[in-house]
Amino acid sequence: MVFGGVVDGGGQRGHVLLLAGDAAVRRGGVLVAPGVNVAALAMVPANVLLGCGVPADMVCLEGVRDPNTVLARLRVAAGAVGPLFVYVSGRLTADRRGRRLYVALAGTTAGSVRYTSLPWEWLVGELRSRSAGVATLVVDLVADRAAWPLVGEYGTLPGLAGLAGVEAFGVVRGPGTPAGDGASGGVSGYTRQWIDQLGRAPVRPTNVEVHVLAAGSSGLAPGTLVVPSARELEMRSAAAPGHPPHAPAPASMPEPVPVGPAAEPGPGRGPGPEAAVAGDPRARLHALAVGGRHEEADVVARAWEREVSERWGRVSPEAVQCAEIRADLARMAGDFVSATRLWMGAGRARLQWQGVDAAEVRDAAAGALYCWTQIRDRTGALDAGPELVDLLRVLPLLEPDHLRLAELRLAALRTPDHSRGLHA
């Protein structure tokens, strides 16, 4: 399928190539459904994927069995003068010798990898051949048993580091890992979060920002390869203090000022590190959280939220975004009580300037409900439950089962024999 625009006066046009490889299936369960991922991503306007306003073509490849057909499309895309966005989803595999990676195509079997799959080096080579124009590569892959040891040996996807002018992002999950908490309608969590983040913000986030938020919000299984890794993001942030690479603060965000070492740690936490917040710290926050440094991430996030609140108000869109990021950081740290309360606060704040049917309001309520169901302490769950139920009741377009689940669990918590409701 090809969706095109109108050529602009300057003759430059962008190109979007979405490739659905072979599905990854284990024991009858689908680990990644690349066709579903591509179909969902194709609903995002090409100019939004590209991050610019030039007219663009979109090509979706699904069910292709001949790697040379894919190579031809890659060559056309890489030769485009304008900006390029390439997305690849599917199963990552390896040849019998286990020394070369391939993107499995439709019909690929263990014995036909070399003839029916796209060599990873072909993809990298075509991107390397670009002479002009920015390019973005996003991958959402599952490595099978043949490829996973090789991925572990490399510690990354080979060849990406040497691609000048190409931003590469993505995740590679191991064999048998689920699609993530953010999975919806068969769309894997990481891809779903890319779609949601691109559609949520009034000003398009940078690719780094989208990747950071997507990787942090999609419930990736431990051991998932994230590109760029948390270590790489932290090293880049250290090279440019306070300014994540290629990630300037969005136009809708205030220009923060440094917050000194007096930033207060959260209740019950020890003294935190110096929380100097200059620029948008989301890439740094993600790197800290994924690296297990949750207390440091909390200190930086609190300092950022305080500075933004002082400039724009505690219920401003900018401050609420900070609170939502803190909610997800709390979830990653396993602090579901704090995560629940932060999500509820974000939902109530958004209701002050958004309607009950706004996607962001529903997302906040759904985030609060999920985190509340993870609270295993009866007192903590009981304290937050009534407020959550009240929030869900004012959202008539939310899934009705969500409200019923919350009401049943709250009722169970209020009875002496609450064990069944607590773990619902």
BELHUVEN-V984785 format. One record per pair of residues at least 4 apart in sequence whose C-alpha atoms are under 6 Angstrom apart, sorted by the first residue. I is the first residue (numbers start at 1). J is the second residue. D is the distance in whole Angstrom. If there is no record, write none. Layout:
i:j:d
I:J:D
I:J:D
//
This chain:
i:j:d
1:59:6
1:60:5
2:58:5
2:59:5
3:57:6
3:58:5
4:57:4
5:55:5
5:56:5
6:55:6
12:82:5
13:54:6
13:55:5
13:56:5
13:82:5
14:56:4
14:82:5
14:83:5
14:84:6
15:56:5
15:57:5
15:84:5
16:58:5
16:84:6
16:85:5
16:86:6
17:58:6
17:59:5
17:86:5
18:60:5
18:86:6
18:87:5
19:61:5
19:88:5
20:34:5
20:35:5
20:61:6
20:62:5
20:89:5
21:89:6
21:90:5
21:104:6
21:105:5
22:90:5
22:91:6
22:104:5
22:105:5
22:106:5
23:32:6
23:33:5
23:34:6
23:90:5
23:91:6
24:31:5
24:32:5
24:91:5
25:29:5
25:30:4
25:31:5
31:178:6
31:179:6
34:89:5
34:90:5
36:187:6
37:187:5
38:42:6
47:51:6
47:52:5
47:53:5
50:85:6
63:106:5
64:106:6
65:105:6
65:106:5
66:116:6
67:117:6
67:118:5
74:78:6
78:127:6
78:130:6
81:133:6
82:133:5
83:133:5
83:134:5
83:135:6
84:135:5
85:135:6
85:136:5
86:137:5
87:137:6
87:138:5
87:139:6
88:139:5
89:139:6
89:140:5
89:141:5
90:141:5
91:104:6
91:141:6
91:142:5
91:143:6
92:102:6
92:103:5
92:142:6
92:143:4
93:101:6
93:102:5
93:144:6
93:146:6
93:147:5
94:98:5
94:100:6
94:101:5
94:102:6
94:146:5
94:147:5
95:113:6
101:120:6
102:117:6
102:118:5
102:119:4
102:120:5
103:117:6
103:118:5
104:108:6
104:117:5
105:117:5
108:112:6
108:113:6
108:116:6
112:116:6
113:117:5
121:125:6
128:163:6
134:165:6
135:166:5
136:166:6
136:167:5
136:168:6
137:168:5
138:168:6
138:169:5
138:170:5
139:170:5
140:170:6
140:171:5
141:172:5
142:172:5
142:173:5
142:174:6
143:147:5
143:148:5
143:174:5
143:175:6
144:148:6
144:175:5
151:155:6
169:227:5
170:227:5
171:225:6
171:226:5
172:224:6
172:225:5
173:224:5
179:183:6
179:188:5
179:189:6
180:189:5
180:218:5
180:219:5
180:220:5
181:218:5
181:219:5
182:189:4
182:218:4
183:187:5
183:188:4
183:189:4
187:192:6
189:218:5
190:214:6
190:218:5
193:197:6
193:214:5
194:214:6
196:200:6
205:209:6
206:247:6
208:247:6
210:214:6
211:215:6
212:283:6
213:217:6
214:218:6
228:232:6
230:287:4
234:284:6
234:287:6
237:241:6
237:244:5
242:278:5
242:279:5
243:279:5
249:279:6
249:280:5
256:278:6
256:279:6
257:278:6
258:276:5
258:277:5
258:278:5
259:276:5
259:277:6
260:276:6
261:274:4
261:275:6
263:303:6
265:271:6
265:272:6
265:299:6
275:300:5
285:297:5
286:290:6
287:291:6
288:293:5
288:297:6
289:293:5
289:294:5
294:333:6
305:309:6
305:322:5
308:312:6
308:319:6
309:313:5
309:314:5
309:319:5
312:316:6
314:319:6
315:349:6
320:346:6
327:339:4
327:342:5
327:343:6
330:335:5
330:339:5
331:335:6
331:336:6
331:339:6
336:340:6
336:371:5
336:375:6
340:368:4
340:371:5
340:372:6
343:364:5
343:368:5
344:368:6
347:361:5
347:364:5
350:354:6
356:395:5
363:367:6
368:372:6
375:381:6
378:382:6
381:385:6
385:410:6
392:403:6
401:405:6
409:421:5
412:418:5
412:421:5
413:418:5
//
